[in-house]
Amino acid sequence: MIDLGRLWLVRHAPVDGPKGVIHAPDAAVDLGDTARLRWLRDMLPSGAAAVASPSRRTRETAAALGVEAQLEPDFREQDFGTWTGRRHDDLARELGPAYDAFWLDAARLAPPGGESFVDQIVRVRQGLARLPGGDSVLVVHSGTIRAVLAIALGASPEAALSFVIDPLSLTLIERLGSAAWRIAYVNRVPG
């Protein structure tokens, strides 16, 4: 089997805003961890195709990494619909058991006006199909990386949601053919 390239998946820098909020795509990013950004720049291959979701936090992270990324809407984070911009604590208080029920089946249920994680996987698969051969750097979201892992592993959406994907972490997946993948590492950080 011929190695057709690698996917270098970078999760964007942390959002520069309050914790516990479902942030909108235009949320600002905190690029203060210059040591981690420098480490990522050193880890990424030169000359690779580069793609980012159109969200502000991925575009700004890509720029901080010195990566000129084309924007790919299929690599957006999961759409949380009317919950976007809201605090998890407020939603839990307001919705009670309905909010808890969502998180018990978060892979398959969609927030009002949003999409499910299963929907995101379908969308991400379409984006992956448009990537060129060879190495590609993707500056994306934790949900996008989990969706790629679900596809690469042939794992259930529920299993893919189990992965921890930290801000400014690196996940490396090797493409070995049209349906063959090898996971080199997930959620790598310096140290």
C-alpha positions in Angstrom: 0.0 0.0 0.0 1.4 3.4 -1.0 1.4 6.2 1.6 -0.6 9.0 0.0 0.2 11.7 2.6 -0.5 12.9 6.1 -3.1 15.1 7.7 -1.6 17.5 10.3 -4.7 18.5 12.4 -4.2 21.6 14.6 -6.9 22.6 17.0 -7.2 26.4 17.1 -5.9 28.5 20.0 -8.2 29.0 23.0 -11.1 31.4 22.6 -10.5 34.8 24.2 -13.7 34.9 26.1 -15.6 33.5 29.0 -15.4 29.8 29.9 -18.5 27.6 29.6 -20.0 29.3 26.6 -20.8 27.8 23.2 -18.8 30.3 21.2 -19.9 31.7 17.9 -17.7 31.4 14.8 -16.6 35.0 15.1 -15.2 34.6 18.6 -11.8 36.1 19.1 -8.8 33.9 19.9 -6.1 34.1 22.6 -2.7 33.8 20.8 -0.7 34.5 24.0 0.9 31.0 24.2 3.8 31.9 21.9 5.9 28.9 23.1 3.1 26.5 22.0 2.7 28.3 18.7 6.4 28.1 18.0 6.4 24.4 18.8 3.6 23.8 16.4 5.3 25.9 13.6 8.4 23.6 14.1 6.2 20.4 13.9 4.3 21.3 10.7 5.7 20.3 7.3 6.7 23.1 5.0 5.1 23.2 1.6 2.0 21.3 2.6 -1.4 22.3 1.4 -3.2 24.3 4.2 -6.9 24.5 5.0 -8.8 26.1 7.8 -12.4 26.4 8.7 -13.8 29.9 8.0 -14.2 30.7 11.7 -12.2 33.6 13.1 -10.4 31.5 15.7 -9.0 29.1 13.0 -8.1 31.8 10.6 -6.2 33.8 13.3 -4.5 30.7 14.6 -3.4 29.7 11.0 -2.0 33.2 10.5 -0.1 33.0 13.8 1.4 29.8 12.6 2.5 31.4 9.4 0.1 29.1 7.4 -1.7 30.6 4.4 -4.8 28.5 4.6 -7.6 28.1 2.1 -11.0 28.2 3.8 -13.2 25.1 3.8 -16.7 25.5 5.1 -17.1 21.7 5.5 -14.5 21.9 8.3 -16.6 24.2 10.5 -17.3 23.3 14.1 -20.7 21.6 14.8 -23.5 24.1 14.5 -25.2 24.5 17.9 -28.1 26.5 16.5 -29.9 28.6 19.0 -27.6 27.5 21.8 -24.7 29.4 20.2 -23.5 32.3 22.4 -25.2 30.8 25.4 -23.7 29.5 28.7 -23.9 25.8 29.4 -25.0 26.5 33.0 -27.9 28.8 31.8 -29.0 26.2 29.2 -29.0 23.4 31.8 -31.1 25.6 34.2 -33.5 26.7 31.5 -34.0 23.4 29.7 -33.6 21.0 32.6 -34.0 17.3 31.6 -34.1 18.2 27.9 -30.6 19.6 28.1 -29.4 16.5 30.0 -31.0 14.2 27.4 -29.1 16.0 24.6 -25.8 15.2 26.2 -26.7 11.6 26.8 -27.0 11.2 23.0 -24.9 14.2 21.8 -23.7 12.3 18.7 -27.1 11.9 17.2 -29.2 14.7 18.5 -29.1 18.3 17.2 -29.7 21.4 19.3 -32.6 23.5 18.1 -31.7 25.0 14.7 -28.3 23.2 14.7 -26.8 20.0 13.5 -25.8 16.7 15.2 -22.3 15.4 15.4 -23.3 12.7 12.9 -24.2 15.6 10.5 -20.8 17.1 11.1 -19.1 13.8 10.2 -20.9 13.7 6.9 -19.9 17.3 6.2 -16.2 16.7 7.2 -16.1 13.6 5.0 -17.0 15.8 2.0 -14.2 18.2 2.9 -11.7 15.4 3.2 -12.6 14.1 -0.2 -11.6 17.5 -1.7 -8.1 17.6 -0.2 -5.2 17.0 -2.5 -2.8 14.1 -2.1 0.3 14.6 -0.1 0.5 16.4 3.2 -2.2 18.7 4.4 -2.3 21.0 7.4 -5.8 21.5 8.7 -6.4 24.3 11.3 -9.8 23.4 12.7 -11.9 22.7 15.7 -12.1 19.9 18.3 -15.3 18.6 16.8 -13.8 18.5 13.3 -10.8 16.6 14.5 -13.1 14.1 16.3 -15.1 13.7 13.1 -11.9 13.0 11.1 -10.9 10.4 13.8 -14.4 8.8 13.5 -13.9 8.5 9.7 -10.3 7.3 9.9 -11.0 4.7 12.6 -14.4 3.6 11.2 -15.5 4.3 14.8 -18.9 5.1 16.1 -19.7 8.8 16.5 -20.1 8.1 20.3 -16.6 6.7 20.5 -15.1 9.6 18.5 -16.6 12.1 21.0 -14.5 10.4 23.7 -11.2 11.9 22.4 -9.8 14.9 24.2 -8.6 17.5 21.8 -6.8 20.5 23.6 -6.4 23.9 22.1 -3.1 24.2 20.1 -2.7 20.4 20.0 -1.6 18.4 17.1 -3.1 15.2 15.7 -1.3 13.3 12.9 -3.2 10.9 10.6 -1.6 9.1 7.7 -3.7 8.5 4.5 -2.8 5.1 3.0 -5.4 5.0 0.2 -9.0 5.7 -0.5 -10.2 4.1 2.7 -7.1 3.2 4.7 -5.8 5.4 7.5 -3.2 5.1 10.3 -3.3 7.2 13.4 0.2 8.4 14.3 -0.9 10.4 17.4 -3.8 12.3 18.9 -3.8 15.5 21.0 0.0 15.9 21.1 1.3 18.9 23.0 4.9 19.8 23.9 6.5 18.3 27.0 
